[in-house]
Amino acid sequence: MEPFTLYAIIAVAILLLVFVLFISYVKAPPSSAFIISGLSRQPRVLIGKGGFRVPFLERLDKVYLGQITVDIKTEESVPTNDFINVDVDAVAKIRVTPTNEGTRLAAKNFLNMRPEEIAEQLQDSLQGNMREIIGTLDLRSLNTDRDGFSDQVMTKAQPDMAKLGIEIISCNIQNVTDREGLIRDLGADNTAKIKKDAAINRAVAERDVKIEVSKADKDANDARVDADTAIAVKNNDLALKRAALKLQADTAQADADAAYAIQQQEQQKTINIKTVEAEIEKTKRQQILSREQIEIKQNQLAAEIEKQADADKYKIEKNAAADLEQRKRIAEAQKYEAEQRALAQNAESDAARYRLEQEAIGIKAKGEAEAYAIQKKGEAEALAMDRKAEAYKKYNNAAVMQMMIEVLPQVVENVAKPIAAIKDVNIYSSGDGQGIAAVSGNVPIAIKQAFDVLKSATGVDMADIMRAGTIEAKTTRNVNLNDEARDAADNLLGKKDK
């Protein structure tokens, strides 16, 4: 065999050995236990350490060692020792016992299970243990001693859990309820008792406080009286001492005042002598000063008079010049105003004269137009009167009667208007049949009165004219009519009497 081939085989063997060692070495974390089984009767347990397993000959399984939470609830109400049905909600913390024996026991029951699956497997057992403990306790103990209750549950369940390789870490009671509300009533009773005890304690405390306050007030008052008495004694002593000191001070002050008055009189005498001498000297000096002041004043007055005279002269000259200039300007302004007024008066006179001329022209034209209109109106009226006179001359009595007959319907209409204007009529009949007939009978009476008036004014009898148009007058000729009535009747009927 060649050396190269030998080296190659050795290298391959080494690599194969390294690979086998790599895949054979396992390391378990602290939260899991590795169970290696297959070659020996007792499986090997690795917790937080490493080890080798023979590939293809030994198998590797895991058991969860971490903390597991199990909810323990009584699905149905459980009677207590005093026969009160309660519902209890608790939480248990468990784990696999961290020993080789405990891990082997847990491996037999929970191998390769997740924490949730392990909790589900143990929930029934823990609930049964808790129900047994509830039956041994009364309702008040369940609520007041929950730690003792949870300890009893742990003590009761621990032997069963140890057989499975499980350790109970803790058990906490979350809630205890009853469907009858007895727990609430117990709480109310306890609350009332607590309030009662608190009220009693508060009243006792307030009483003690008042007693202590009264004692403190008495002590304070006694101390205040003693202090006021001591202060009064001290103030009296101080007043006496002040009076004695004031007497001494007043005597000394009187002696000092007398000595001061004598000394002051001597000084005043000296001052008076000096004052008289000073006055005499002052008078002499004032006389000299007065003479000098008089001379200075005279000179000042002379200068002021001369200066004032020059100023007055200049002022008079300026005032005269200003007055002359002002008068000139006033005269020029008055002259300009007079010229403007004259021009305005001339313009106003021209305007008034033109207005009067136009008014005169208008009045003349208006008068001429009115005179012409009156003349033409008179001529027209005269012509109309002439023509009307000629027409009247041509009319015979028949034509006049015809005209009167033409207006007869208007007469009848005007007579009937007052009756037509009546809206409401109240008739009170006396039984003689003259009710409404009396009202309607006024119409022919009024027409007859109108005919009588026309006959009196014109001499034409409208009744005869009406009778001339009747059948009787045309057939029998028994109706006596004058010629004028007959002609008027014929004209109304469209016939001309030859």
C-alpha positions in Angstrom: 0.0 0.0 0.0 1.3 3.4 -0.9 2.0 6.0 1.8 -0.4 8.5 0.2 -3.2 6.0 0.2 -2.5 5.2 3.8 -2.6 8.9 4.8 -5.9 9.3 3.0 -7.5 6.4 4.8 -6.3 7.8 8.1 -7.6 11.2 7.3 -11.0 9.8 6.3 -11.2 7.8 9.5 -10.4 10.8 11.6 -13.0 12.9 9.8 -15.5 10.1 10.2 -14.7 9.9 13.9 -15.0 13.6 14.4 -18.4 13.6 12.6 -19.6 10.7 14.8 -18.5 12.5 17.9 -20.2 15.7 16.7 -23.6 14.1 16.1 -23.3 12.0 19.3 -22.7 14.8 21.7 -25.8 16.5 23.3 -26.1 19.3 25.8 -29.3 19.8 28.0 -30.4 23.3 29.0 -31.5 24.0 32.6 -35.2 24.2 31.7 -35.3 20.7 30.1 -34.1 17.2 31.0 -32.7 15.0 28.3 -33.5 11.3 28.7 -31.1 9.0 26.9 -32.3 5.4 26.7 -31.7 2.3 24.6 -28.6 0.4 25.7 -29.1 0.3 29.5 -32.0 -0.6 31.7 -32.0 2.8 33.5 -32.1 5.7 31.2 -29.5 8.4 31.6 -30.8 11.9 32.6 -28.9 15.0 31.5 -30.0 18.3 33.2 -27.9 21.4 32.4 -24.9 19.4 31.2 -23.7 17.5 28.2 -23.2 13.8 27.3 -22.9 11.4 24.5 -25.5 9.1 22.9 -24.8 6.3 20.5 -26.3 7.2 17.2 -28.9 4.8 15.8 -28.7 2.8 19.1 -29.9 5.3 21.7 -32.7 7.7 21.5 -33.0 11.2 23.0 -36.3 12.4 24.6 -37.1 15.6 26.6 -39.0 16.5 29.7 -40.0 20.2 30.4 -38.6 21.3 33.8 -39.9 24.9 33.9 -42.7 26.3 36.0 -46.2 25.4 34.8 -49.4 27.3 35.8 -52.5 25.2 36.4 -55.9 26.9 36.8 -58.0 25.0 39.4 -61.7 25.8 39.3 -64.6 24.0 40.7 -66.8 23.5 37.7 -69.8 23.0 40.0 -70.6 24.4 43.5 -69.0 22.4 46.3 -70.7 22.3 49.8 -68.6 23.5 52.7 -68.5 21.9 56.2 -71.5 24.1 57.1 -73.3 23.0 53.9 -73.0 26.2 51.9 -72.4 25.8 48.2 -69.3 27.8 47.1 -67.3 28.2 43.9 -63.6 28.5 44.3 -61.1 29.7 41.7 -57.4 29.0 42.5 -54.0 28.9 40.6 -51.3 26.3 41.3 -47.6 26.6 40.2 -46.0 23.2 39.6 -42.9 21.8 38.1 -41.1 18.4 37.5 -39.1 17.4 40.6 -35.5 18.4 39.7 -34.0 15.1 40.6 -33.1 12.0 38.6 -35.8 9.9 40.2 -38.4 12.7 39.8 -37.4 13.2 36.2 -37.6 9.5 35.5 -41.1 9.4 37.0 -42.2 12.5 35.0 -40.7 11.0 31.9 -43.0 8.0 32.2 -46.1 10.3 32.2 -45.2 13.5 30.4 -42.3 12.6 28.0 -42.0 15.2 25.2 -45.2 17.0 26.3 -45.6 20.8 26.1 -46.4 22.7 29.4 -50.0 23.2 28.4 -50.5 19.5 27.9 -48.9 18.7 31.3 -51.2 21.3 33.0 -54.2 19.7 31.4 -53.2 16.3 32.6 -52.8 17.5 36.2 -55.9 19.8 36.4 -58.4 17.1 37.3 -56.3 15.7 40.1 -55.7 19.1 41.7 -59.4 20.0 41.4 -60.4 16.8 43.2 -58.0 17.5 46.1 -59.3 21.1 46.4 -62.9 19.9 46.5 -62.0 17.5 49.4 -60.4 20.3 51.4 -63.4 22.6 50.8 -65.7 20.0 52.3 -63.7 20.1 55.6 -63.8 23.9 56.1 -66.6 26.3 56.8 -67.4 29.4 54.8 -65.8 31.9 57.2 -62.6 29.9 57.3 -62.4 29.8 53.5 -62.5 33.6 53.4 -60.5 34.5 56.5 -57.8 31.9 56.2 -57.0 31.5 52.6 -53.3 30.8 53.2 -54.3 27.9 55.5 -56.7 26.7 52.8 -54.1 26.8 50.1 -51.6 25.0 52.4 -54.0 22.2 53.0 -54.6 21.8 49.3 -50.9 21.6 48.7 -50.5 19.1 51.5 -53.4 17.0 50.3 -52.3 17.0 46.6 -48.5 16.6 47.1 -48.4 12.8 47.6 -50.4 12.2 44.4 -48.2 14.7 42.5 -45.0 13.1 43.9 -46.0 9.8 42.4 -46.1 11.5 39.0 -42.7 13.2 39.5 -44.4 16.6 40.0 -43.7 19.2 42.8 -46.2 21.8 43.8 -44.5 25.2 44.2 -47.4 27.2 45.3 -51.2 27.4 45.4 -53.1 30.7 45.6 -56.8 31.1 46.1 -58.0 33.7 43.7 -61.7 34.0 44.5 -64.4 32.4 46.6 -68.1 33.0 45.7 -71.5 31.7 46.6 -74.7 31.9 44.7 -76.8 32.9 47.8 -74.9 36.0 48.6 -73.9 34.8 52.1 -70.3 36.1 51.7 -71.6 39.5 50.9 -73.9 39.4 54.0 -70.9 38.3 56.1 -69.0 41.3 54.7 -71.9 43.6 55.5 -72.1 42.3 59.0 -68.3 42.6 59.4 -68.5 46.1 57.9 -71.2 47.2 60.3 -69.2 45.8 63.2 -66.1 47.5 62.1 -68.0 50.8 61.7 -69.5 50.3 65.2 -66.1 49.7 66.7 -64.6 52.6 64.8 -67.4 54.9 65.9 -66.9 53.8 69.6 -63.2 54.3 69.3 -63.7 57.7 67.7 -66.1 58.8 70.4 -63.7 57.6 73.2 -60.8 59.3 71.4 -62.8 62.5 71.1 -63.8 62.3 74.8 -60.1 61.8 75.8 -59.1 64.7 73.6 -61.7 67.0 75.1 -60.6 66.0 78.6 -57.0 66.6 77.8 -57.9 69.9 76.1 -59.8 71.0 79.2 -56.9 70.2 81.4 -54.5 72.0 79.1 -56.9 75.1 79.1 -57.1 75.1 82.9 -53.3 74.8 83.2 -52.9 77.5 80.6 -55.4 79.8 82.4 -53.7 79.3 85.7 -50.3 80.1 84.2 -51.8 83.1 82.4 -53.3 84.4 85.7 -50.0 84.0 87.6 -48.2 85.7 84.8 -50.6 88.6 84.7 -50.3 89.0 88.5 -46.5 89.0 88.3 -46.7 91.5 85.4 -49.0 93.8 87.4 -46.7 93.8 90.4 -43.7 94.5 88.2 -45.6 97.3 86.4 -46.5 98.9 89.8 -42.9 98.8 91.0 -41.9 100.3 87.7 -44.5 103.1 87.9 -43.3 104.0 91.5 -39.7 104.1 90.3 -40.6 106.2 87.3 -42.5 108.7 89.6 -39.5 109.1 91.9 -37.1 109.6 89.0 -39.5 112.1 87.4 -39.7 114.1 90.7 -35.9 114.4 90.7 -35.8 115.2 87.1 -38.5 118.0 87.4 -36.6 119.6 90.4 -33.4 119.6 88.4 -35.2 120.9 85.4 -36.8 123.8 87.4 -33.3 124.8 88.8 -31.9 124.7 85.3 -34.9 126.7 83.9 -34.4 129.4 86.5 -30.7 129.7 85.9 -31.4 129.7 82.2 -33.9 132.5 82.5 -31.5 134.7 84.6 -28.7 134.1 82.1 -31.1 134.8 79.2 -32.1 138.2 80.8 -28.5 139.2 81.0 -27.8 138.2 77.5 -31.0 140.0 76.3 -29.8 143.2 78.0 -26.5 143.1 76.2 -28.3 142.3 73.0 -30.6 145.3 73.4 -27.6 147.7 73.9 -25.9 146.3 70.9 -29.1 146.5 69.0 -29.6 150.2 69.7 -26.1 151.0 68.7 -26.5 149.0 65.6 -29.8 150.8 64.8 -28.1 154.2 65.2 -25.3 153.2 62.9 -27.8 151.7 60.5 -29.8 154.9 60.4 -26.7 156.9 59.5 -25.8 154.6 56.7 -29.4 154.5 55.4 -29.4 158.4 55.2 -26.2 158.3 53.2 -27.6 155.5 51.0 -30.9 157.3 50.5 -29.2 160.4 49.2 -27.2 158.3 46.7 -30.3 156.3 45.7 -32.3 159.6 45.1 -29.6 160.8 42.8 -29.5 157.5 41.0 -33.3 157.4 40.7 -33.4 161.0 39.3 -30.9 160.0 36.7 -32.8 156.9 35.9 -36.1 158.8 35.6 -34.6 161.3 33.3 -33.2 158.6 31.1 -36.4 156.7 31.2 -38.5 159.9 30.4 -36.3 160.7 27.4 -36.3 157.1 26.2 -40.1 156.9 26.6 -40.6 160.2 24.7 -38.5 158.9 21.8 -40.5 155.6 21.9 -43.8 157.4 22.0 -42.8 159.7 19.1 -41.7 156.7 17.0 -44.9 154.9 18.0 -47.1 157.9 17.0 -45.3 158.2 13.7 -45.7 154.5 12.9 -49.4 154.6 14.0 -50.1 157.6 11.9 -48.4 155.9 8.8 -50.3 152.7 9.5 -53.6 154.6 10.0 -53.0 156.5 6.7 -52.2 153.3 4.9 -55.2 151.6 6.4 -57.5 154.5 5.4 -56.2 154.4 1.8 -56.9 150.7 1.6 -60.3 151.1 3.1 -61.1 153.9 0.6 -59.9 151.7 -2.3 -62.0 148.8 -1.0 -65.0 151.0 -0.6 -64.5 152.4 -4.1 -64.2 148.9 -5.5 -67.3 147.8 -3.6 -69.2 150.8 -4.8 -68.2 150.1 -8.4 -69.2 146.5 -8.1 -72.5 147.4 -6.5 -73.2 149.9 -9.3 -72.4 147.2 -11.9 -74.6 144.7 -10.1 -77.4 147.3 -9.9 -77.1 148.1 -13.6 -77.2 144.4 -14.4 -80.1 143.9 -12.1 -82.0 146.9 -13.6 -81.4 145.5 -17.1 -82.6 142.1 -16.1 -85.7 143.6 -14.4 -86.4 145.8 -17.4 -86.0 142.8 -19.7 -88.3 140.8 -17.5 -90.9 143.5 -17.4 -90.8 143.9 -21.1 -91.2 140.1 -21.6 -94.1 140.1 -19.1 -95.7 143.0 -20.9 -95.3 141.2 -24.2 -96.7 138.0 -22.7 -99.7 139.9 -21.1 -100.4 141.6 -24.3 -100.2 138.4 -26.3 -102.3 136.6 -23.7 -104.9 139.4 -23.7 -105.1 139.4 -27.5 -105.5 135.6 -27.5 -108.2 135.7 -24.8 -110.0 138.6 -26.7 -109.8 136.7 -29.9 -111.0 133.5 -28.2 -113.9 135.4 -26.6 -114.7 137.0 -29.9 -114.7 133.7 -31.7 -116.7 132.0 -28.9 -119.3 134.8 -29.1 -119.5 134.6 -32.8 -119.9 130.8 -32.6 -122.6 131.1 -29.9 -124.4 133.8 -31.9 -124.3 131.7 -35.0 -125.5 128.6 -33.0 -128.3 130.7 -31.5 -129.3 131.9 -34.9 -129.3 128.5 -36.4 -131.2 127.1 -33.3 -133.7 129.9 -33.7 -134.2 129.1 -37.4 -134.6 125.4 -36.5 -137.1 126.3 -33.8 -139.0 128.4 -36.4 -139.2 125.4 -38.6 -140.6 123.1 -35.8 -144.4 122.9 -35.6 -146.2 121.7 -32.5 -146.0 118.1 -33.7 -142.2 118.2 -33.8 -142.1 119.7 -30.3 -144.4 117.0 -29.0 -142.3 114.4 -30.8 -139.3 115.6 -28.9 -141.1 115.5 -25.7 -142.3 112.0 -26.4 -138.7 111.0 -27.1 -137.6 112.1 -23.7 -140.6 110.4 -22.1 -138.7 107.1 -21.4 -136.1 109.2 -19.5 -138.8 110.8 -17.5 -140.3 107.4 -16.6 -136.8 106.1 -15.8 -136.0 109.0 -13.5 -139.3 108.6 -11.8 -138.6 104.8 -11.2 -135.1 105.4 -9.9 -136.0 106.2 -6.3 -138.1 103.0 -6.1 -135.3 101.0 -7.7 -132.9 102.3 -5.1 -134.9 100.8 -2.3 -133.1 97.7 -0.9 -135.3 96.5 1.8 -139.0 97.1 2.2 -141.0 96.3 5.3 -144.7 96.4 4.6 -147.2 96.5 7.4 -150.7 96.1 5.8 -153.8 97.2 7.5 -155.9 94.5 5.8 -157.3 96.7 3.1 -155.0 95.1 0.4 -152.9 98.3 0.0 -149.5 96.8 1.0 -147.1 96.4 -1.9 -149.7 97.9 -4.3 -149.4 101.1 -2.5 -145.7 101.3 -3.2 -145.9 100.3 -6.9 -149.0 102.5 -7.4 -146.8 105.6 -6.9 -145.1 105.1 -10.3 -148.2 106.0 -12.5 -149.1 108.8 -10.2 -145.6 110.3 -10.6 -145.9 109.9 -14.4 -149.3 111.6 -14.5 -147.9 114.5 -12.4 -145.1 114.8 -14.9 -147.6 114.9 -17.8 -149.6 117.6 -16.0 -146.4 119.7 -15.6 -145.7 119.4 -19.3 -149.2 120.3 -20.3 -149.1 123.4 -18.0 -145.8 124.5 -19.5 -146.3 123.6 -23.2 -150.0 123.2 -23.6 -149.5 119.7 -25.0 -151.5 116.9 -23.4 -149.3 113.8 -23.4 -152.3 111.6 -22.5 -154.1 112.6 -25.7 -150.9 111.9 -27.7 -150.7 108.4 -26.2 -154.4 107.8 -26.9 -153.8 108.8 -30.5 -151.6 105.8 -31.1 -154.2 103.3 -29.8 -156.3 100.9 -32.0 -159.5 102.6 -30.9 -158.3 106.0 -32.2 -157.3 104.5 -35.5 -160.4 102.5 -36.2 -163.4 104.3 -34.6 -161.9 107.7 -34.7 -163.9 108.4 -31.5 -160.9 109.8 -29.7 -161.0 113.6 -29.8 -157.5 114.9 -30.4 -156.3 118.2 -31.4 -154.2 118.5 -34.5 -150.9 118.8 -32.7 -151.5 115.6 -30.7 -152.6 113.7 -33.8 -149.5 114.9 -35.8 -147.2 113.9 -32.9 -148.8 110.5 -32.7 -148.5 110.0 -36.5 -144.8 110.9 -36.4 -144.1 108.4 -33.6 -145.8 105.7 -35.8 -143.8 106.7 -38.9 -146.8 108.2 -40.7 -147.1 111.7 -42.2 -150.5 113.3 -42.0 -151.1 115.1 -45.2 
